[in-house]
Amino acid sequence: MRPFQFAGCLLLTLVSGALFQSKTAQAQTPVGLGWAKNNVNGAVFRKNSVVTQGRDQYTAYYDSTGYVTLAKRRLPAGPWQVQRTAYKGNVKDAHNVISLMADGAGYLHLSFDHHNNPLRYCRGKAPGSLEMGPLEAMTGQQEQKVSYPEFHRFPGGDVLFMYRDGGSGNGNLVLNRYAVKTRQWTRLHSVLIDGEGKRNAYWQACIDARGTIHVSWVWRESPNVASNHDMAYACSKDGGQTWQHSTGEAYLLPITESSAEYAARIPQNSELINQTAITADAAGTPYIATYWRPAGTQVPQYQLIYKDGKAWKTVQVSQRTTPFSLSGVGTKKIPIARPQLLVSTQKGRTAAYLLYRDAERQDLASVLQCPDLAQNQWTPADLTASSVGNWEPSYDTERWKSEGILSLFVQRTGQGDGETLENLAPQPVYILEWKPGQPVQPASIGAVTTPGAPAGGVKKASGAQAAAPSYDGWKLVWADEFNTPGAPDPKSWQFETGFARNHELQWYQPDNARVEGGYLVIEARQETRPNPNYKAGSTDWRTSRPSIEYTSASLNTHGRQQWQYGRFEMRARIDARSGLWPAFWTLGVDKPWPSNGEIDIMEYYKGNLLANVASGTTQPYTAKWHSETKPVASFADPAWSQKFHVWRMDWDEKAIRLYVDDLLLNETLLTNTVNQDGTQFNPMMQPHYVLLNLALGGDNGGPLTGTTFPSRYEIDYVRVYQR
């Protein structure tokens, strides 16, 4: 950072509690605490995670010990009645999701804990009851190697059940139908889609308002996800008995690779994901959402595939900038979620809403909105105000079809590669509500602390108290744990305002910093308005700009908190995209910059972490730098910037040592920090105060090429220890 100027402290609007009271996005009171060490509760292929029958809404999740837990409420906002069942699942395998449906008579149907193992299915003892009966067979045929159970409800109340029989790369799609009238299951197809012993289909399905079953799928040639390819399609207009192409041409069953209709041709090794989303509009037109890496590019993008008249059409709906690669077996830790898709047609215009999570948007639950597919203009918005970890979207399909209201299952979850677990405490389960077409105001969702969690873990719920760790020989003298929602504590923090330094692009303002969910969030936004300090013909860059194009926040403890020597710690997650310049630094209280001394405990730009110590020279505003640079790529972790890390300074009368995650980056002896102006003043032997800011562009930040907004710098805590 560079020369500094102060501004008065302004307060932010206070948002309190875990319930966001709004007519827009709304998170109700938590249903309960669910298992969160992996994404078994938050996987996209739960059909369903939440479902409505009449005026009753139901949800299901694994609790902290792995028991299947059911909940029920009366819409629109009744209290949740929660009941743990006698059934327990192997929650350490993220494939083993719970799928739930209520039939037209009000009986619950539940299937859970499947990954190539025998069917586990039960149903409610009475209409509307959370009491489940014993485990039972459906047809008794091909029920020994079940994976990916899905329920779908026909308009008349009967239920469709789909599952894979067999293993990855060698499995077939099986369909059963439950009749409300007879309360019996019958087999529709033992092999609807046949992998011919060479491959298997990973499908997504829906039933539209007319009762047509739509199925699309990718083929996988082996257990390796990189072998996914192509997007095929089929539909049935007679309840699953016969199947046809989108053109009406009849399929000869079973469907194979050579006989399938292809909505899109996508080669292997394209980062094509499996098990995503399909839906249909009021006319029965199918729409498929997924992601893959377009040929000739490095970055996977969300894609929409739909039937446009007589032909299939593919449009890219995201503008992502971060590459990643899909390969290997088992559940993957992926920086973006598989999407869900909603469509609505009114007055001849079809609107589409793609639900997703992306590390580029700080792992918030988000939505890409397109009010008219004919225009193909997509706008992102966030549905939550804090990270949901590795969550993927699943929603109440029946309430959407009947009311046009999104009821979205939301829980912050972890997920390690290859079925490894993250050290994450049980997290609250929410049903977030939003009616598309209304403005989106992110809902606050709570989080629960994990004692001893590693750098990538989640913090605590808003208002919780967490004890700072003790270090031998050190005493905690000050800390901000950011536990109180709203404005940062004015007893410790003040704000800069305006254009500050380094020809940076952002206008600093207090509105861009807030405490929520146990974090200080500094948010950079792209927003245009007149520069109130503009002066035509000015030679000062701060006043020569006629408009403000970006806003952000910069906080400091000057005049409130200051320390000479100590251990300074910050746990934070930074956005490492192009042009962003987050920092955690200190300045001395006496003399102008740089003779007052600057210590950059954390600075990031252009792909590099910097750890810097600066003192004065014989020239004004010219520093002597002791700098060390660490490329983020050197950590060999593609998800490094999606995780929280701990930056630390150990400072005494002899030296300054700067660390990230206990890795020493810079050691500067204080014998080398004496100002060179002849005064013999050592700025590192005086008290310093702390600064936190997110800058954009300017002299060092680089161009904002491809960077979308908002961008978040999330700070878990700042702590100061002294001996």
Residue pairs with C-beta under 8 A, 6 or more apart in sequence:
1 501
1 502
1 583
1 585
1 598
1 600
1 603
1 691
1 693
1 695
2 501
2 502
2 593
2 621
2 699
3 501
3 592
3 593
3 621
4 500
4 501
4 587
4 593
4 691
5 496
5 500
5 501
6 494
6 496
6 556
6 558
7 494
7 495
7 496
7 497
7 498
7 508
8 494
8 495
8 497
9 490
9 493
9 494
9 495
9 510
10 495
10 497
10 510
11 486
11 487
11 490
11 510
12 486
12 487
12 488
12 510
12 511
12 513
12 514
13 486
13 487
14 485
14 486
14 487
15 444
15 485
15 486
15 514
15 516
16 485
16 486
17 444
17 462
17 485
18 27
18 29
18 30
18 428
18 444
18 445
18 446
18 461
18 462
19 26
19 27
19 28
19 29
19 444
20 26
20 27
20 385
20 441
20 442
20 443
20 444
22 441
22 443
23 438
24 434
24 438
24 439
24 440
24 441
25 383
25 384
25 432
25 433
25 434
25 440
25 441
25 442
25 443
26 432
26 433
26 434
26 443
27 384
27 410
27 430
27 431
27 432
27 433
27 443
27 444
27 445
28 77
28 430
28 431
28 432
28 433
29 79
29 80
30 428
30 429
30 430
30 446
31 59
31 61
31 71
31 80
31 82
31 428
31 429
31 430
31 431
32 61
32 63
32 69
32 71
32 80
32 82
32 428
32 429
33 63
33 64
33 426
33 427
33 428
33 429
33 448
34 41
34 61
34 62
34 63
34 64
34 69
34 411
34 426
34 427
34 428
34 429
35 41
35 61
35 62
35 63
35 64
35 65
35 66
35 91
35 426
36 389
36 411
36 412
36 413
36 414
36 424
36 425
36 426
36 427
36 458
37 91
37 92
37 414
37 421
37 422
37 423
37 424
38 91
38 92
38 94
38 331
38 390
38 413
38 414
38 415
38 416
38 419
38 421
38 422
39 94
39 331
39 389
39 390
39 391
39 392
39 413
39 414
39 415
40 62
40 89
40 91
40 93
40 94
40 95
40 96
40 97
40 413
41 49
41 61
41 62
41 97
41 98
41 411
41 413
41 429
42 388
42 389
42 390
42 391
42 392
42 394
42 409
42 411
42 413
43 94
43 95
43 97
43 392
43 394
44 275
44 276
44 277
44 337
44 338
44 339
44 340
44 392
44 393
44 394
45 97
45 148
45 150
45 204
45 275
45 338
45 394
46 97
46 98
46 99
46 100
46 394
46 409
47 99
47 101
47 149
47 150
47 151
47 152
47 205
47 394
47 397
48 99
48 100
48 101
48 151
48 394
48 395
48 396
48 397
48 398
49 59
49 60
49 61
49 98
49 99
49 100
49 394
49 395
49 409
50 57
50 58
50 59
50 100
50 394
50 395
50 396
50 407
50 408
50 409
50 431
51 57
51 58
51 59
51 100
51 101
51 102
51 153
51 396
51 397
51 398
51 399
52 58
52 75
52 102
52 396
52 398
52 399
52 402
52 407
53 102
53 103
53 104
53 106
53 398
54 106
55 74
55 75
56 72
56 73
56 74
56 75
56 102
56 106
56 128
57 72
57 73
57 74
57 75
57 396
57 399
57 407
57 431
58 70
58 71
58 72
58 100
58 102
58 108
58 130
59 70
59 71
59 100
59 409
59 429
59 431
60 68
60 69
60 70
60 71
60 98
60 100
60 110
60 112
61 69
61 98
61 411
61 429
62 68
62 69
62 89
62 91
62 98
63 69
63 84
63 426
64 426
65 88
66 88
66 89
66 90
66 91
67 84
67 85
67 86
67 87
67 88
68 84
68 85
68 87
68 88
68 89
68 98
68 110
68 112
69 82
69 83
69 84
69 85
70 82
70 83
70 84
70 85
70 100
70 108
70 110
70 130
70 132
71 80
71 81
71 82
71 83
71 130
72 80
72 81
72 128
72 130
73 79
73 80
73 81
75 399
81 130
83 130
83 131
85 110
85 132
86 132
87 112
87 113
87 120
87 122
87 132
87 135
88 113
89 96
89 98
89 112
89 113
90 96
90 113
90 115
92 419
92 421
93 115
93 331
93 419
94 331
94 415
94 419
95 114
95 115
95 147
95 148
95 331
96 112
96 113
96 114
96 115
97 112
97 114
97 149
98 110
98 111
98 112
98 113
99 110
99 111
99 112
99 149
99 150
99 151
100 108
100 109
100 110
100 151
101 108
101 109
101 151
101 152
101 153
101 159
102 108
102 109
102 153
102 398
103 109
103 153
103 157
103 158
103 159
103 178
103 180
104 153
104 156
104 157
104 158
104 180
105 127
105 157
105 180
106 124
106 127
106 128
107 123
107 124
107 126
107 127
107 183
108 123
108 124
108 129
108 130
108 132
109 121
109 123
109 124
109 151
109 159
109 161
109 178
110 121
110 122
110 123
110 132
111 119
111 120
111 121
111 149
111 151
111 161
111 163
112 120
112 149
113 120
114 120
114 146
114 147
114 148
114 149
114 163
115 147
116 145
116 146
116 147
116 166
116 167
117 144
117 145
117 146
118 143
118 144
118 145
118 146
119 137
119 138
119 143
119 144
119 146
119 149
119 163
120 135
120 146
121 135
121 136
121 137
121 138
121 149
122 132
122 133
122 134
122 135
122 136
123 132
123 133
123 136
124 130
124 131
124 132
124 133
125 131
125 132
125 133
137 143
138 161
138 176
138 178
138 185
139 176
139 185
139 186
139 187
141 187
141 190
142 165
142 174
142 190
145 165
145 166
145 167
145 171
146 163
146 164
146 165
147 163
147 164
147 167
147 171
148 162
148 163
148 164
148 275
149 161
149 162
149 163
150 161
150 162
150 163
150 205
151 159
151 160
151 161
152 159
152 160
152 162
152 205
152 206
152 207
152 213
152 397
153 159
153 160
153 207
153 397
153 398
154 160
154 207
154 211
154 239
155 207
155 209
155 210
155 211
156 180
156 211
157 180
158 177
158 178
158 179
158 180
158 239
159 177
159 178
159 180
160 175
160 176
160 177
160 178
160 188
160 205
160 207
160 213
160 240
161 175
161 176
161 177
161 178
161 185
162 173
162 174
162 175
162 176
162 203
162 205
163 173
163 174
164 171
164 172
164 173
164 174
164 200
165 171
165 172
165 173
165 174
165 190
165 191
166 172
166 195
166 200
167 200
167 223
168 200
168 220
168 222
168 223
168 329
169 195
169 199
169 200
169 220
169 221
169 222
169 223
169 227
170 195
170 197
170 198
170 199
170 200
171 195
171 200
171 201
172 190
172 191
172 192
172 193
172 194
172 195
172 200
172 201
172 254
173 189
173 191
173 192
173 193
173 201
173 203
173 215
173 217
174 187
174 189
174 190
174 191
174 192
175 187
175 188
175 189
175 192
175 240
176 185
176 186
176 187
176 188
177 185
177 186
177 188
177 239
177 240
178 184
178 185
179 186
188 239
188 240
188 241
189 240
189 253
189 254
191 253
191 254
192 215
192 243
192 253
192 254
192 255
193 201
193 203
193 215
193 217
193 234
193 254
193 255
193 256
193 260
194 254
194 255
194 256
195 201
195 219
196 256
196 257
198 221
199 219
199 220
199 221
199 222
199 257
200 219
200 220
201 217
201 218
201 219
201 220
201 232
202 217
202 218
202 219
202 220
202 228
202 274
202 275
203 215
203 216
203 217
203 275
204 215
204 216
204 217
204 275
204 276
204 277
204 278
204 288
205 213
205 214
205 215
205 216
205 278
206 213
206 214
206 278
206 279
206 280
206 397
207 213
207 214
208 214
208 279
208 280
208 281
208 284
209 280
209 282
209 401
210 237
210 284
211 237
211 239
212 235
212 236
212 237
212 280
212 284
213 235
213 236
213 239
213 240
214 233
214 235
214 278
214 279
214 280
214 286
215 233
215 234
215 235
215 278
216 231
216 232
216 233
216 234
216 263
216 278
216 286
216 288
216 305
217 231
217 232
218 228
218 229
218 230
218 231
218 232
218 266
218 272
218 274
218 290
219 228
219 229
219 230
219 232
219 257
220 227
220 228
220 229
220 274
221 227
221 229
221 268
223 329
224 327
224 328
224 329
225 273
225 274
225 326
225 327
225 328
225 329
225 332
226 268
226 269
226 271
226 326
226 327
226 328
227 268
228 266
228 268
228 270
228 272
228 273
228 274
228 326
229 266
229 267
229 268
229 270
229 272
230 262
230 264
230 265
230 266
231 262
231 263
231 264
231 265
231 266
231 288
231 290
231 305
232 255
232 260
232 261
232 262
232 263
233 245
233 246
233 260
233 261
233 262
233 263
233 286
233 288
233 312
234 243
234 244
234 245
234 251
234 255
234 260
234 261
235 243
235 244
235 245
235 246
235 286
236 242
236 243
236 244
237 244
242 250
242 251
243 250
243 251
243 253
243 255
244 250
244 251
245 251
245 261
246 261
246 263
246 286
246 307
246 312
247 261
247 310
249 261
251 259
252 259
262 312
263 288
263 305
263 307
263 312
264 303
264 305
264 312
264 314
266 272
266 292
267 295
270 292
270 293
270 295
271 291
271 292
271 293
271 300
271 324
271 325
271 326
272 290
272 291
272 292
272 293
272 326
273 290
273 291
273 292
273 326
273 334
273 338
275 338
276 288
276 289
276 290
276 291
276 338
276 339
277 288
277 289
277 290
277 338
277 339
277 340
277 341
278 286
278 287
278 288
278 289
278 341
279 286
279 287
279 341
279 342
279 343
280 286
280 287
280 343
281 287
281 343
281 344
281 345
281 350
282 345
283 345
285 306
285 307
286 306
286 307
287 304
287 305
287 306
287 341
287 343
287 352
288 304
288 305
288 306
288 341
289 302
289 303
289 304
289 305
289 317
289 339
289 340
289 341
289 354
290 302
290 303
290 305
290 338
290 339
291 300
291 301
291 302
291 303
291 318
291 336
291 338
291 339
292 300
292 301
292 303
293 299
293 300
293 301
293 323
294 301
294 316
298 323
299 320
299 321
299 322
299 323
300 320
300 323
300 324
300 326
300 336
301 316
301 317
301 318
301 319
301 320
302 316
302 317
302 318
302 320
302 336
302 339
302 354
302 356
302 368
303 314
303 315
303 316
303 317
304 314
304 315
304 317
304 341
304 352
304 354
304 373
305 312
305 313
305 314
306 312
306 313
306 373
307 313
315 373
315 376
317 352
317 354
317 368
317 370
317 376
317 378
318 358
318 368
318 378
319 706
319 708
320 336
320 358
320 360
321 360
321 577
321 578
321 706
321 707
321 708
322 335
322 359
322 360
322 577
324 334
324 335
324 336
324 638
325 638
326 332
326 334
328 417
328 418
329 418
330 417
330 418
330 419
331 415
331 417
331 418
331 419
332 415
332 417
332 418
333 390
333 415
333 416
333 417
333 639
334 390
335 358
335 359
335 360
335 638
335 639
335 642
336 356
336 357
336 358
336 359
336 360
337 356
337 357
337 358
337 390
337 391
337 392
337 393
338 392
339 354
339 355
339 356
339 393
340 354
340 355
340 356
340 393
340 394
340 395
341 352
341 353
341 354
341 355
342 352
342 353
342 355
342 395
342 400
342 406
342 436
343 350
343 351
343 352
343 353
344 350
344 351
344 353
344 404
344 436
345 351
349 371
349 372
349 373
349 374
350 372
350 373
350 374
351 369
351 370
351 371
351 372
351 373
351 436
351 437
352 369
352 370
352 373
353 367
353 368
353 369
353 370
353 406
353 436
354 367
354 368
354 378
355 365
355 366
355 367
355 383
355 393
355 395
355 406
355 408
356 366
356 367
356 368
356 393
357 363
357 364
357 365
357 366
357 388
357 390
357 391
357 392
357 393
358 366
359 639
359 641
359 642
360 575
360 577
360 708
361 380
361 382
361 708
361 710
362 387
362 573
362 575
362 711
362 712
362 714
363 387
363 388
363 389
363 390
363 391
363 642
364 382
364 383
364 384
364 385
364 386
364 387
364 388
364 442
365 382
365 383
365 384
365 388
365 391
365 393
365 408
365 410
365 432
366 380
366 381
366 382
366 383
367 380
367 381
367 382
367 383
367 434
367 436
367 440
368 378
368 379
368 380
369 378
369 379
369 380
369 381
369 436
370 376
370 377
370 378
370 379
371 377
380 708
381 440
382 440
382 442
382 710
383 408
383 410
383 432
383 434
383 440
383 442
383 443
384 410
384 432
384 442
384 443
384 444
384 445
385 442
385 443
385 444
385 445
385 516
385 517
385 521
386 412
386 444
386 445
386 447
386 516
386 517
386 519
386 521
387 412
387 458
387 714
388 410
388 411
388 412
388 413
388 445
389 412
389 413
389 414
389 415
389 424
389 427
389 458
390 413
390 414
390 415
391 410
391 411
391 412
391 413
393 408
393 409
394 408
394 409
395 406
395 407
395 408
395 409
396 406
396 407
396 431
399 405
399 407
400 406
400 407
404 435
404 436
405 433
405 434
405 435
406 432
406 433
406 434
406 435
406 436
407 431
407 432
407 433
408 431
408 432
408 433
408 434
409 429
409 430
409 431
410 429
410 430
410 431
410 432
410 445
411 427
411 428
411 429
411 430
412 424
412 427
412 445
412 447
412 458
413 424
413 427
414 421
414 422
414 423
414 424
414 457
414 458
415 422
416 422
422 456
422 457
423 450
423 452
423 453
423 454
423 457
424 450
424 453
424 457
424 458
425 448
425 449
425 450
425 451
425 453
425 458
426 448
427 447
427 448
427 458
428 445
428 446
428 447
428 448
428 461
430 443
430 445
432 443
432 445
434 440
444 462
444 485
444 516
444 517
445 517
446 461
446 462
446 517
447 458
447 459
447 460
447 461
447 517
447 518
448 458
448 460
448 461
448 464
449 458
449 459
449 460
449 461
449 464
449 466
449 518
450 457
450 458
453 459
455 571
455 643
455 644
455 645
455 646
455 661
456 642
456 643
456 644
457 644
459 466
459 517
459 518
459 519
459 716
460 466
460 481
460 483
460 518
461 517
461 518
462 483
462 484
462 485
462 515
462 516
462 517
462 518
463 483
463 484
463 485
464 483
464 518
465 481
465 483
466 481
466 483
466 717
468 476
468 479
468 481
468 717
468 719
470 476
471 567
471 721
473 723
474 567
474 721
474 722
474 723
475 721
475 722
475 723
476 719
476 720
476 721
477 563
477 566
477 720
477 721
477 722
478 492
478 561
478 563
478 719
478 720
479 717
479 718
479 719
479 720
480 488
480 489
480 492
480 493
480 520
480 717
480 718
481 518
481 716
481 717
482 488
482 515
482 518
482 519
482 520
482 715
482 716
482 717
483 515
483 518
484 515
485 514
485 515
485 516
485 517
486 514
486 515
487 510
487 513
487 514
487 515
488 513
488 514
488 515
488 520
488 555
491 560
492 557
492 560
492 561
493 555
493 556
493 557
493 560
494 555
494 556
494 557
494 558
494 559
494 560
495 508
495 509
495 510
495 513
495 553
495 554
495 555
496 508
496 554
496 555
496 556
496 693
497 507
497 508
497 509
497 510
498 507
498 508
498 533
498 542
499 506
499 507
499 508
499 531
499 533
499 541
499 542
499 545
500 508
500 554
501 698
502 695
502 698
502 699
502 700
502 701
503 541
503 697
503 698
503 699
504 581
504 695
504 696
504 697
504 698
504 699
504 701
505 549
505 550
505 579
505 696
505 697
505 698
505 701
505 704
506 524
506 550
506 551
506 552
506 694
506 695
506 696
506 697
507 531
507 548
507 550
507 551
507 552
508 551
508 552
508 553
508 554
508 693
509 551
509 552
509 553
510 553
511 551
511 553
512 522
512 523
512 524
512 525
512 551
512 552
512 553
513 520
513 521
513 522
513 523
513 553
513 555
514 520
514 521
514 523
515 521
518 716
519 714
519 715
519 716
520 555
520 692
520 714
520 715
521 712
521 713
521 714
521 715
522 552
522 553
522 555
522 582
522 692
522 693
522 694
522 712
522 713
522 714
522 715
523 552
523 553
523 694
523 710
523 711
523 712
523 713
524 550
524 551
524 552
524 580
524 694
524 696
524 709
524 710
524 711
524 712
524 713
525 550
525 551
525 552
525 709
525 710
526 549
526 550
526 709
526 710
527 548
527 549
527 550
527 551
528 547
528 548
528 549
529 547
529 548
530 546
530 547
530 548
531 543
531 545
531 546
531 547
531 548
533 542
533 543
534 543
534 544
534 545
534 546
534 547
535 543
535 544
537 544
538 544
550 696
550 709
552 693
552 694
552 695
552 696
553 693
553 694
554 691
554 692
554 693
554 694
554 695
555 691
555 692
555 693
556 587
556 689
556 690
556 691
556 692
557 689
557 690
557 691
558 587
558 589
558 689
559 689
560 689
561 689
561 690
561 720
562 589
562 687
562 688
562 689
563 687
563 688
563 689
563 720
563 722
564 685
564 686
564 687
564 688
565 651
565 652
565 653
565 722
565 723
566 651
566 720
566 721
566 722
566 723
567 648
567 649
567 650
567 651
567 719
567 720
567 721
567 722
568 586
568 601
568 648
568 649
568 651
568 690
568 718
568 719
568 720
569 646
569 647
569 648
569 717
569 718
569 719
569 720
569 721
570 584
570 601
570 602
570 646
570 647
570 648
570 692
570 715
570 716
570 717
570 718
570 719
571 644
571 645
571 646
571 647
571 715
571 716
571 717
572 582
572 584
572 602
572 644
572 645
572 647
572 713
572 714
572 715
572 716
573 641
573 642
573 643
573 644
573 645
573 713
573 714
574 580
574 582
574 602
574 604
574 641
574 645
574 713
575 582
575 641
575 694
575 711
575 712
575 713
576 604
576 607
576 632
576 640
576 641
577 706
577 707
577 711
578 702
578 703
578 704
578 705
578 706
578 707
579 605
579 696
579 697
579 701
579 702
579 703
579 704
579 705
579 707
580 604
580 605
580 694
580 695
580 696
580 701
580 704
580 707
580 711
581 603
581 604
581 605
581 694
581 695
581 696
581 697
581 698
581 700
581 701
582 602
582 603
582 604
582 693
582 694
582 695
582 713
583 600
583 602
583 603
583 604
583 691
583 692
583 693
583 694
583 695
584 600
584 601
584 602
584 603
584 647
584 690
584 691
584 692
584 718
585 598
585 599
585 600
585 601
585 602
585 603
585 690
585 691
586 598
586 599
586 601
586 649
586 688
586 689
586 690
586 691
587 593
587 596
587 597
587 598
587 688
587 689
587 691
588 596
588 597
588 598
588 683
588 684
588 686
588 687
588 688
589 596
589 686
589 687
589 688
589 689
590 596
590 683
590 686
591 616
591 681
591 683
592 620
593 621
593 623
594 614
594 615
594 616
594 617
594 621
594 622
594 623
594 624
594 683
595 615
595 616
595 675
595 677
595 681
595 683
596 616
596 683
596 686
597 613
597 614
597 615
597 616
597 673
597 682
597 683
597 684
597 686
597 688
598 612
598 613
598 614
598 623
599 612
599 613
599 614
599 649
599 651
599 656
599 658
599 684
599 688
600 610
600 611
600 612
600 613
600 614
600 658
601 611
601 647
601 648
601 649
601 658
602 609
602 611
602 647
602 660
603 609
603 610
603 611
603 612
604 610
604 632
605 700
605 701
605 702
606 700
606 701
606 702
607 631
607 632
607 633
608 629
608 630
608 631
608 632
609 629
609 630
609 631
609 632
609 660
609 665
610 627
610 628
610 629
610 630
611 627
611 628
611 630
611 658
611 660
611 665
611 666
612 625
612 626
612 627
612 628
612 666
613 625
613 626
613 627
613 656
613 658
613 666
613 668
613 673
613 684
614 623
614 624
614 625
614 626
615 623
615 624
615 673
615 674
615 675
615 676
615 682
615 683
615 684
616 623
616 624
616 675
616 676
616 677
616 681
616 683
617 623
617 624
617 675
617 676
617 677
618 676
618 677
618 678
624 676
626 666
626 668
626 672
626 673
627 666
628 658
628 665
628 666
630 660
630 663
630 665
632 640
632 641
637 643
644 714
644 716
645 660
645 661
646 659
646 660
646 661
646 662
647 658
647 659
647 660
648 658
648 659
648 660
648 662
649 656
649 657
649 658
649 659
650 656
650 657
650 659
651 657
651 684
652 723
653 670
653 685
654 669
654 670
655 667
655 668
655 669
655 670
656 666
656 667
656 668
656 670
656 673
656 684
657 664
657 666
657 667
657 668
658 664
658 665
658 666
658 667
659 665
670 682
670 684
670 685
673 682
673 683
673 684
674 680
674 681
674 682
675 681
675 682
675 683
690 718
690 720
692 713
692 715
692 718
694 711
694 713
695 701
696 704
697 703
697 704
